[in-house]
Amino acid sequence: MKSLDNKVCVVTGAGSGIGRHLAINLAQEGAILALSDINADNLKETISLAKLPQKRVLTRTFDVGNKQDFYDFSAAVEKKFGRVDVVINNAGVTVSESIEETAYEDFEWLMNINFWGVVYGTKAFLPILKRSPEACVVNISSIFGFVGIPSQGAYNASKFAVRGFTEALRLELKDTSVTPICVHPGGIKTNIVNNARVFSGFTANQSKDDLKSLFDKMTYTLPEQAADTIIKGIKKKQRRVLIGPDARAYDFMARVFPNHYDVVLDKLLRWVS
């Protein structure tokens, strides 16, 4: 996909962070946009920043964890534009708590958005994508889709699931026009921690404020840089996109020390804490 000019691109979680900058960058590439977010005000601000005429953009405010709303969104996109070329399932949240103490309600809230939102977004748009001569479905996993982290069990579960889902999809679609891409961002300077359900930190003595401070220290990449890397990955049809030096480091650690990376991570987390 050498050019995104006049391609119809869907982005979820477009109201902030990576999703917002994907919308802005895609608009600059000449794309036609279909954007969603759960926050209407944030979505309006994104549209203003993207500077797209109304005929080249469609927006919907809904929870990606709601299957019917997602299918209504896909129908609206098809009705307005007649096709879809790229779908980026970007919306995501996190819960910080031990697995033992994580409430089922919090676990379900996270999985509905991080995992089921990806499933709904993929399945709702896949029949439309397959009619495009060249299409991509881009699912956002994480470096936490490579390694397990204390207090991030629910988030780990969702991001490992997104990775497995996308890799299976890649094999299933190998003889079609659709390229599945799995994205693994490292620490990105977004609002994910501010919007998280935080109950405990990486270690027992960390408070909520400690975790947010640690997140700021351990994030190396700006969301606009992440968006640029994803768009380059789409153009190159990369099967897997790593974002940031920490993503490359975690990927290396998980592959080279699959049975021992937890020891290294435990020492690292205690040191930075």
Rosetta blueprint (number, residue, H / E / L):
1 M L
2 K L
3 S L
4 L L
5 D L
6 N L
7 K L
8 V E
9 C E
10 V E
11 V E
12 T L
13 G L
14 A L
15 G L
16 S L
17 G H
18 I H
19 G H
20 R H
21 H H
22 L H
23 A H
24 I H
25 N H
26 L H
27 A H
28 Q H
29 E L
30 G L
31 A L
32 I E
33 L E
34 A E
35 L E
36 S E
37 D E
38 I L
39 N L
40 A H
41 D H
42 N H
43 L H
44 K H
45 E H
46 T H
47 I H
48 S H
49 L H
50 A H
51 K L
52 L L
53 P L
54 Q H
55 K H
56 R H
57 V E
58 L E
59 T E
60 R E
61 T E
62 F L
63 D L
64 V L
65 G L
66 N L
67 K H
68 Q H
69 D H
70 F H
71 Y H
72 D H
73 F H
74 S H
75 A H
76 A H
77 V H
78 E H
79 K H
80 K H
81 F H
82 G L
83 R L
84 V L
85 D L
86 V E
87 V E
88 I E
89 N E
90 N L
91 A L
92 G L
93 V L
94 T L
95 V E
96 S E
97 E E
98 S L
99 I L
100 E L
101 E L
102 T L
103 A L
104 Y H
105 E H
106 D H
107 F H
108 E H
109 W H
110 L H
111 M H
112 N H
113 I H
114 N H
115 F H
116 W H
117 G H
118 V H
119 V H
120 Y H
121 G H
122 T H
123 K H
124 A H
125 F H
126 L H
127 P H
128 I H
129 L H
130 K L
131 R L
132 S L
133 P L
134 E L
135 A E
136 C E
137 V E
138 V E
139 N E
140 I E
141 S L
142 S L
143 I H
144 F H
145 G H
146 F L
147 V L
148 G L
149 I L
150 P L
151 S L
152 Q E
153 G H
154 A H
155 Y H
156 N H
157 A H
158 S H
159 K H
160 F H
161 A H
162 V H
163 R H
164 G H
165 F H
166 T H
167 E H
168 A H
169 L H
170 R H
171 L H
172 E H
173 L L
174 K L
175 D L
176 T L
177 S L
178 V E
179 T E
180 P E
181 I E
182 C E
183 V E
184 H E
185 P E
186 G L
187 G L
188 I E
189 K L
190 T L
191 N L
192 I L
193 V L
194 N L
195 N L
196 A L
197 R E
198 V E
199 F L
200 S L
201 G L
202 F L
203 T L
204 A L
205 N L
206 Q L
207 S L
208 K H
209 D H
210 D H
211 L H
212 K H
213 S H
214 L H
215 F H
216 D H
217 K H
218 M H
219 T L
220 Y L
221 T E
222 L L
223 P H
224 E H
225 Q H
226 A H
227 A H
228 D H
229 T H
230 I H
231 I H
232 K H
233 G H
234 I H
235 K H
236 K H
237 K L
238 Q L
239 R L
240 R E
241 V E
242 L E
243 I E
244 G L
245 P H
246 D H
247 A H
248 R H
249 A H
250 Y H
251 D H
252 F H
253 M H
254 A H
255 R H
256 V H
257 F L
258 P L
259 N L
260 H L
261 Y H
262 D H
263 V H
264 V H
265 L H
266 D H
267 K H
268 L H
269 L H
270 R H
271 W H
272 V H
273 S L
